[in-house]
Amino acid sequence: MSLVISNTQYIDGLDLWEASINPLPVLDYENLSYEEKDTGRFYCTNEDAIKEIKACFDKKVIDQKISQPYVLYVEIQKNLPNFELIPHFDNEDILGVIIINLIDSGTSTEFYDVQDVKLKQAPTAISEGIMYLNNWDFKHGYKNSTTNDRYIAICMIKK
């Protein structure tokens, strides 16, 4: 299992890059145990599955984008149809985030300028995703506008 982060910016001038993990661990993501913590957003409670996913986030690859000390927090999430996060900045403790699709999805994280104008959507295919650094150049948000659940691995890179 190999994490790859592109060297080409996903949106010119912004700290966003395509990311992928190929192959993903062979898990039945749709049938893992999940607990709802926010309305419409569920977090995987299966420790073995989380451990397998966490092993995919190779620090040597992440070190190419993050130069200061950090800690990784990895989650598997399920987002129900109509789940929404309005465009926002992450808190100051987050240096960056990597989001990988665990199944094909018709929707993904979207990126906005500081005036909330949509710039581009992250990839939606299985094992593909995005890495972004937390800064004040752009916002991100998400709305599951499909009729299917979205399953993602999210790696938060924190101070």
FENKA-V341936 format. One record per backbone hydrogen bond with DSSP energy under -0.5 kcal/mol. NH is the residue of the N-H (numbers start at 1). CO is the residue of the C=O. E is the energy in kcal/mol with one decimal. If there is no record, write none. Layout:
BEGIN
NH:CO:E
NH:CO:E
END
This chain:
BEGIN
2:22:-0.7
4:20:-2.6
6:18:-2.7
10:16:-3.0
14:11:-2.2
16:14:-2.3
17:131:-2.7
18:8:-0.6
19:129:-1.6
20:4:-2.1
21:127:-2.1
22:2:-1.6
27:25:-1.3
29:27:-1.6
31:28:-1.8
32:29:-1.0
35:43:-2.4
37:41:-1.8
38:41:-1.5
41:38:-2.4
42:78:-3.1
43:35:-2.7
44:76:-2.9
45:33:-2.8
46:33:-0.7
47:45:-1.0
50:46:-2.2
51:47:-2.5
52:48:-2.0
53:49:-2.3
54:50:-3.0
55:51:-1.7
56:53:-1.7
57:54:-1.5
58:56:-1.6
61:58:-0.8
62:58:-2.0
63:59:-2.8
64:61:-1.2
65:62:-2.2
66:62:-1.9
67:65:-0.5
71:158:-2.5
73:156:-2.2
75:154:-2.4
77:152:-2.8
78:42:-2.3
79:150:-2.7
80:40:-2.7
80:78:-0.5
82:144:-3.6
83:80:-2.1
85:142:-3.5
88:140:-2.4
94:91:-1.7
95:93:-0.6
95:157:-3.2
96:157:-1.5
97:132:-2.5
98:155:-2.2
99:130:-2.6
100:153:-2.7
101:128:-2.9
102:151:-2.8
103:151:-0.8
105:124:-2.6
110:141:-3.0
111:120:-2.8
112:139:-2.4
113:117:-2.4
116:113:-2.1
118:116:-0.5
119:111:-3.7
120:111:-1.2
122:109:-3.3
127:101:-2.8
128:125:-1.8
129:19:-2.2
130:99:-2.1
131:17:-2.8
132:97:-2.5
133:15:-2.1
134:95:-2.6
135:133:-0.7
139:112:-2.6
140:88:-2.1
141:110:-2.2
142:85:-2.5
144:83:-2.8
145:143:-1.5
150:79:-2.6
152:77:-2.1
153:100:-2.7
154:75:-2.7
154:152:-0.5
155:98:-3.1
156:73:-3.1
156:154:-0.6
157:96:-3.0
157:155:-0.5
158:71:-2.8
158:156:-0.8
159:93:-2.6
END
